[in-house]
Amino acid sequence: MTELDYRIERDSMGERQIPKDVYYGIQTLRATENFSISGLKPLSTYIDACILIKKATAIANGELGCIPDEIARAIAQAADEVLQGQFRDQFVVDVYQAGAGTSHHMNVNEVLGNRALELLGAEKGNYQRVSPNDHVNYGQSTNDVIPTAIRIGGLLALTHSLYPALDSAIAALNEKAIAFQDVVKSGRTHLQDAVPVRLGEGFRAWARILGDHLRRIKYASEDLCVLGLGGSASGTGLNTHPQYRFRVAELLGGYIDHPLSSAPHLMAAMQSMSPFVSVSGALRNLAQDLVKISHDLRLMDSGPKTGLKEIQLPPVQPGSSIMPGKYNPVMAEMLSMVCFQVMGYDSAIALAGQAGQLELNVMMPLIAYDLINGIEILGQAISGLSEKCIQGITVQDDRCLDYAEGSLALVTALNPHIGYLNAASVAKESLETGKSIRQIVLEKGLMTEEELAKVLDLEKMSQLPTV
């Protein structure tokens, strides 16, 4: 680089040449050199969370007279520009970085500081006018900003991604429940024949399962609304105005349209990662049931000639590079893979959550990425399943009925009338001879045709009890 291409910046370790066109500064440069690990950059939602915090802190500190009002307004304007999509390529630190997230935090401070300088008519790097540390970061520390950013990022991801996806999936499942309510199929336990069920009730059960998970996740997320911001370096609130933490919580709550409060004990909010572990555990719980649902869909669609083929999942792409005409349940397969990733994230978050020492947990960058990314990919996967799979499912009515009629488990309904041992004998003979349950019962004179018709009423057998 020539002198026209760079500026000189200094920190406590010395000075470095920084390309003139970039908005990050010397600490970000050092971090990019130290942490060339994964190529993963901070998630967009996580950037938004950090920028919202910096906007709120600048406004609060300006109102409270802690930093000049002119500088506070410039920082807030710079934050708004980032939130509107500008300068997003300036957040460049690898996900796996300095403990606690100091590198990313300084990346944010430097970008906002340098843009604020431009807005004030000064040159980037003129930190005597606007300092990333003394102004953008006034009254703050990585140690209280990053756990707050994880909270805000988690709430944003849940609100914008997972909650709408679950609502749509529940609605789609309930629509199919209504459409398939009169379709009788064979139940299966241990992957063996079981008593008949209604296909519609199976879809309604899945909708109920997802609704219960939505409730659990919302309950777990309530702890994200309690902020440790204002604790500064170790939870004591050093270098902060007495009203700062309350005003920042109020501002942030308005930005994300969610009630937020300042933690009653700032040191506790800084040290414990339990809110993130709790939300992650709720996500894992959801993922486990989603895997089961995705496997069920694949089983019921298996075939088309040699499987169950009770339902048809909509084909969305060719399924084989060598077998013409083959279509695979790819949306359900994708969902399972995403769920496995979320389960892996949960394990990593649990390990990171217990890895703190004394006043700080330094594993927060890992928690931030895994929690927010887990929420967002799960939401996108559920949306994809709803739109490209569930909404287009059709049913093979005749095949469902044939399986239900041919199930050996129909003898279960005969237990009160002919006894368990007689019913078992009938089932065994049916399996050996191929004769139907009805035929054998009549041949043995165990029941009359009228009695048998009443007992083996598939519509009645498959109906759920009413409350």
C-alpha positions in Angstrom: 0.0 0.0 0.0 1.1 3.5 -0.7 0.6 6.3 1.8 -2.5 7.4 -0.1 -4.1 4.0 0.5 -3.8 3.7 4.2 -4.1 5.5 7.5 -2.0 4.9 10.6 -3.8 3.8 13.8 -2.3 3.2 17.2 -3.3 1.1 20.2 -1.6 0.0 23.4 0.6 -2.5 21.4 1.8 -0.1 18.8 0.8 1.2 15.4 -0.4 -0.4 12.2 -1.4 0.6 8.6 -5.1 0.3 8.0 -6.6 0.5 4.5 -8.2 3.9 4.2 -11.5 2.6 2.8 -12.4 0.3 5.7 -14.4 1.3 8.7 -12.9 -1.1 11.2 -9.7 -0.2 13.0 -6.5 -1.6 14.5 -8.0 -4.0 17.0 -10.2 -5.6 14.4 -7.2 -5.9 12.1 -5.2 -7.7 14.8 -8.2 -10.0 15.4 -8.4 -11.0 11.7 -4.7 -11.9 11.7 -5.0 -13.9 14.9 -8.2 -15.8 14.2 -8.2 -17.1 10.7 -10.2 -20.2 11.8 -13.5 -21.0 10.1 -14.3 -18.3 7.6 -17.6 -17.9 9.5 -18.5 -14.3 10.1 -20.9 -12.8 12.7 -24.6 -13.6 12.0 -26.6 -10.7 10.6 -29.0 -10.9 13.6 -26.2 -10.9 16.0 -24.8 -7.7 14.3 -28.2 -6.2 14.6 -28.3 -7.0 18.3 -24.9 -5.4 18.9 -25.8 -2.3 16.9 -29.1 -1.8 18.7 -27.2 -1.9 22.0 -24.7 0.7 20.8 -27.5 2.9 19.6 -29.3 2.7 22.9 -26.2 3.2 24.9 -25.2 6.3 22.9 -28.6 7.9 23.3 -28.7 7.1 27.0 -25.2 8.4 27.6 -26.0 11.5 25.6 -29.2 12.1 27.6 -27.4 11.6 30.9 -24.5 13.9 29.9 -21.9 11.2 29.9 -20.8 11.9 26.3 -21.3 15.0 24.2 -24.7 15.1 22.6 -23.3 15.8 19.1 -21.2 12.6 19.3 -24.1 10.6 20.8 -26.3 11.6 17.8 -23.6 10.7 15.3 -23.1 7.3 16.8 -26.9 6.7 16.8 -27.1 7.8 13.1 -24.2 5.5 12.2 -26.0 2.6 14.0 -29.2 3.3 12.0 -27.2 3.2 8.8 -25.9 -0.3 9.7 -29.4 -1.4 10.7 -30.6 -0.3 7.2 -28.0 -2.5 5.6 -24.9 -0.3 5.1 -21.4 -1.3 6.1 -22.3 -4.9 6.8 -19.1 -6.1 5.1 -17.1 -4.4 7.8 -17.9 -6.9 10.5 -15.1 -9.4 9.7 -13.9 -11.2 12.8 -14.2 -15.0 12.8 -16.8 -16.6 15.0 -14.0 -18.4 16.9 -12.1 -15.6 18.4 -10.9 -13.9 21.6 -12.8 -15.1 24.7 -15.9 -13.3 25.7 -16.2 -11.7 22.3 -13.8 -8.7 22.7 -12.7 -8.9 19.1 -16.2 -8.6 17.6 -17.1 -6.0 20.2 -14.2 -3.8 19.2 -15.0 -4.4 15.6 -18.5 -2.9 16.3 -17.1 0.0 18.3 -14.6 0.8 15.5 -17.0 0.7 12.7 -19.5 3.0 14.5 -16.8 5.3 15.7 -15.3 5.8 12.2 -18.6 6.3 10.6 -19.6 8.8 13.3 -16.3 10.6 12.5 -17.3 10.9 8.9 -20.8 12.2 9.8 -19.1 14.9 11.9 -16.9 15.9 9.0 -13.7 14.3 10.3 -11.5 11.5 8.9 -11.6 7.9 9.9 -9.1 7.1 12.6 -9.2 10.5 14.3 -10.1 8.9 17.6 -9.3 12.1 19.6 -12.7 13.4 18.2 -14.7 10.2 18.4 -13.2 7.2 20.2 -14.4 3.6 19.8 -13.5 3.1 23.5 -14.2 6.4 25.2 -17.4 7.3 23.3 -19.0 4.4 21.5 -18.1 2.1 24.4 -18.7 4.6 27.2 -19.8 2.8 30.4 -19.7 -0.6 28.7 -17.6 -3.7 28.7 -17.5 -6.7 26.4 -18.5 -8.5 29.6 -21.9 -6.9 29.8 -22.5 -6.0 26.1 -22.0 -9.5 24.7 -24.4 -11.4 27.0 -26.9 -8.7 26.3 -26.3 -9.1 22.6 -27.0 -12.8 22.9 -30.3 -12.0 24.6 -31.4 -9.5 22.1 -30.2 -11.6 19.2 -32.0 -14.6 20.5 -35.3 -12.6 21.0 -35.0 -11.2 17.4 -34.3 -14.6 15.9 -37.2 -16.2 17.8 -39.6 -13.4 16.9 -38.7 -13.1 13.2 -37.8 -16.7 12.4 -38.9 -19.5 14.7 -42.2 -18.3 16.0 -43.7 -17.5 12.6 -42.4 -20.8 11.2 -44.0 -22.8 14.0 -47.3 -20.9 13.7 -47.4 -21.7 10.0 -46.5 -25.3 10.5 -49.2 -25.7 13.2 -51.8 -24.1 10.9 -50.8 -26.3 7.9 -51.0 -29.5 10.1 -54.4 -28.5 11.4 -55.6 -28.0 7.8 -54.5 -31.4 6.9 -56.1 -32.8 10.0 -59.4 -31.5 8.9 -58.9 -32.7 5.3 -57.9 -36.2 6.4 -60.2 -36.7 9.3 -62.3 -39.4 7.7 -59.3 -41.4 6.4 -58.9 -44.6 8.4 -55.5 -46.3 8.4 -53.6 -48.9 10.3 -51.9 -47.8 13.4 -48.4 -49.1 14.0 -46.5 -49.7 17.2 -43.0 -51.2 17.2 -43.4 -50.8 13.4 -45.9 -53.7 13.6 -49.7 -53.7 12.9 -51.7 -51.9 15.6 -55.4 -50.9 15.9 -56.8 -48.5 13.3 -56.4 -44.7 13.7 -57.6 -41.7 11.8 -54.9 -40.1 9.5 -56.3 -36.7 10.4 -55.8 -37.3 14.1 -52.2 -38.1 13.4 -51.7 -34.7 11.8 -53.7 -33.0 14.7 -51.4 -34.7 17.2 -48.3 -33.3 15.4 -49.9 -29.8 15.5 -50.5 -30.2 19.2 -47.0 -31.3 19.8 -45.6 -28.3 18.0 -47.9 -26.0 19.9 -46.7 -27.4 23.2 -43.1 -26.8 22.1 -43.9 -23.2 21.1 -45.3 -22.6 24.6 -42.2 -24.1 26.2 -39.8 -22.1 24.1 -41.7 -18.8 24.8 -41.5 -19.6 28.5 -37.8 -20.3 28.4 -37.2 -17.1 26.4 -38.6 -14.9 29.2 -35.2 -15.0 30.9 -33.7 -13.4 27.8 -35.6 -10.2 28.7 -33.6 -9.6 31.9 -30.5 -7.6 30.9 -27.1 -7.4 32.7 -26.2 -4.3 30.6 -24.8 -1.7 33.0 -22.7 -4.1 34.9 -19.7 -2.9 33.1 -16.5 -5.0 33.6 -17.4 -7.2 36.5 -21.0 -6.5 37.4 -20.4 -3.5 39.7 -21.5 -0.9 37.2 -18.1 0.9 37.3 -18.0 4.1 35.2 -21.8 4.1 34.5 -24.4 6.6 35.4 -26.9 5.4 38.1 -29.8 5.7 35.6 -28.0 4.4 32.6 -28.9 0.7 32.9 -32.6 1.4 33.3 -32.7 3.9 30.4 -30.9 1.5 28.1 -33.3 -1.3 28.9 -36.2 1.0 28.1 -34.7 2.1 24.8 -33.8 -1.4 23.7 -37.3 -2.7 24.6 -38.8 0.0 22.3 -36.4 -0.9 19.5 -37.4 -4.6 19.5 -41.0 -4.1 20.6 -40.5 -6.4 23.6 -40.5 -5.4 27.3 -37.0 -5.6 28.8 -35.8 -5.0 32.3 -32.5 -4.5 34.1 -31.4 -7.5 36.1 -31.8 -7.2 39.9 -28.2 -8.5 40.3 -25.9 -7.5 37.5 -23.1 -9.7 38.5 -25.4 -12.8 38.4 -26.6 -11.8 34.9 -23.0 -11.5 33.7 -21.7 -14.8 35.1 -24.5 -17.3 34.4 -25.3 -18.6 30.9 -28.3 -20.4 32.1 -30.9 -18.4 30.1 -29.1 -19.5 26.9 -28.8 -23.1 28.0 -32.5 -23.1 28.9 -33.6 -21.8 25.5 -31.2 -24.1 23.7 -32.6 -27.1 25.7 -36.1 -26.1 24.6 -34.9 -26.0 21.0 -33.3 -29.4 21.3 -36.6 -30.8 22.7 -38.4 -29.4 19.7 -35.8 -30.7 17.3 -36.2 -34.2 18.7 -39.9 -34.3 18.0 -39.4 -32.7 14.6 -37.0 -35.6 13.7 -39.7 -38.1 14.7 -42.3 -36.3 12.6 -40.0 -36.1 9.6 -39.2 -39.8 9.9 -43.0 -40.6 10.1 -43.6 -38.6 6.9 -40.9 -40.5 5.1 -42.2 -43.9 6.3 -45.8 -43.1 5.3 -44.6 -41.9 1.9 -42.2 -44.9 1.3 -42.5 -46.7 -1.9 -44.1 -46.1 -4.3 -44.3 -49.9 -5.0 -42.5 -51.5 -2.2 -43.3 -49.3 0.8 -46.3 -48.1 2.7 -47.3 -45.2 0.3 -50.2 -44.1 2.5 -49.5 -40.5 1.6 -47.8 -38.7 -1.2 -45.4 -35.9 -0.3 -45.1 -33.4 -3.1 -42.1 -34.0 -5.4 -39.9 -30.9 -5.5 -36.8 -32.2 -7.4 -35.5 -35.4 -9.1 -34.3 -37.8 -6.6 -31.5 -39.7 -8.3 -28.6 -39.2 -10.6 -29.0 -42.7 -12.0 -32.6 -43.9 -11.4 -35.1 -42.1 -13.7 -38.4 -41.1 -12.3 -37.3 -41.3 -8.7 -38.5 -38.7 -6.2 -37.3 -38.5 -2.6 -38.8 -36.9 0.6 -36.1 -34.3 0.5 -37.8 -31.6 2.6 -38.2 -34.1 5.5 -34.6 -35.3 5.1 -33.4 -31.7 5.2 -35.4 -31.0 8.4 -33.8 -34.0 10.1 -30.3 -32.8 9.3 -31.0 -29.3 10.6 -32.4 -30.8 13.8 -29.3 -32.9 14.3 -27.2 -29.7 13.9 -29.4 -27.9 16.5 -28.9 -30.9 18.9 -25.2 -30.6 18.4 -25.3 -26.9 19.1 -27.2 -27.6 22.3 -24.4 -29.9 23.4 -21.8 -27.2 22.6 -23.8 -24.6 24.4 -24.2 -26.8 27.5 -20.4 -27.3 27.6 -19.7 -23.6 27.1 -22.3 -22.6 29.6 -20.5 -24.4 32.5 -17.0 -23.2 31.4 -17.0 -19.8 33.1 -14.6 -18.8 35.8 -15.1 -16.3 38.6 -16.7 -13.1 37.2 -16.9 -14.1 33.5 -17.7 -16.8 31.0 -15.3 -16.4 28.1 -17.1 -18.9 25.8 -19.8 -16.5 24.9 -18.8 -16.1 21.2 -19.6 -19.8 20.7 -22.9 -19.6 22.6 -23.9 -16.5 20.5 -23.3 -18.2 17.2 -24.8 -21.6 18.1 -27.9 -20.3 19.8 -28.9 -17.7 17.2 -27.9 -19.8 14.2 -29.8 -22.7 15.7 -32.9 -20.7 16.1 -32.7 -19.3 12.6 -31.9 -22.5 10.7 -34.6 -24.4 12.6 -37.1 -21.7 11.7 -36.1 -21.7 8.0 -36.2 -25.5 8.0 -39.7 -25.6 9.5 -40.9 -23.0 7.0 -39.5 -25.0 4.1 -41.3 -28.2 5.4 -44.6 -26.3 5.7 -44.5 -24.6 2.4 -43.0 -27.3 0.2 -44.1 -30.5 1.9 -47.0 -30.4 4.4 -49.3 -28.0 2.4 -49.0 -30.3 -0.6 -49.5 -33.7 1.0 -52.2 -35.9 -0.6 -53.5 -39.2 0.7 -53.9 -42.7 -0.9 -57.3 -43.4 0.6 -57.8 -47.0 -0.7 -54.3 -48.1 0.4 -54.9 -46.7 3.9 -58.2 -48.6 4.2 -56.7 -51.8 2.8 -54.0 -51.7 5.4 -56.5 -51.0 8.2 -58.8 -53.8 7.1 -55.9 -56.3 6.8 -54.3 -55.5 10.1 -54.0 -58.4 12.5 -54.4 -55.9 15.3 -58.2 -55.8 14.6 -58.5 -58.8 16.9 -57.8 -56.4 19.8 -61.4 -55.3 19.5 -62.5 -58.9 19.9 -60.8 -59.4 23.3 -63.9 -58.4 25.4 -66.1 -60.7 23.4 -64.1 -63.9 22.7 -61.2 -63.5 25.2 -57.5 -62.8 24.7 -56.4 -66.4 23.9 -59.1 -67.0 21.3 -58.3 -63.6 19.7 -54.6 -64.6 19.6 -55.5 -67.9 18.0 -57.5 -66.1 15.4 -54.6 -63.7 14.6 -52.2 -66.6 14.3 -54.5 -68.5 11.9 -55.1 -65.4 9.8 -51.3 -64.9 9.4 -50.7 -68.6 8.5 -53.6 -69.0 6.1 -54.2 -65.5 4.7 -57.9 -65.7 5.7 -59.4 -62.5 7.1 -60.1 -62.0 10.8 -63.8 -61.8 10.0 -63.8 -65.0 8.0 -62.1 -67.1 10.8 -64.3 -65.7 13.6 -67.4 -66.6 11.7 -66.1 -70.1 10.7 -65.3 -70.9 14.3 -68.7 -69.6 15.4 -67.2 -67.3 17.9 -69.5 -64.4 17.1 -72.5 -63.8 14.8 -72.1 -61.7 11.6 -74.1 -58.9 13.2 -72.1 -58.9 16.4 -68.9 -58.9 14.4 -69.9 -56.0 12.1 -70.7 -53.9 15.2 -67.4 -54.8 16.9 -65.2 -54.4 13.8 -66.5 -51.0 12.9 -63.3 -49.2 11.7 -64.9 -45.8 11.9 -65.8 -46.3 15.5 -62.6 -48.0 16.5 -60.5 -45.2 15.2 -62.4 -42.4 16.8 -60.8 -40.5 19.7 -62.7 -40.2 22.9 -64.5 -36.9 23.5 -64.0 -34.9 26.6 
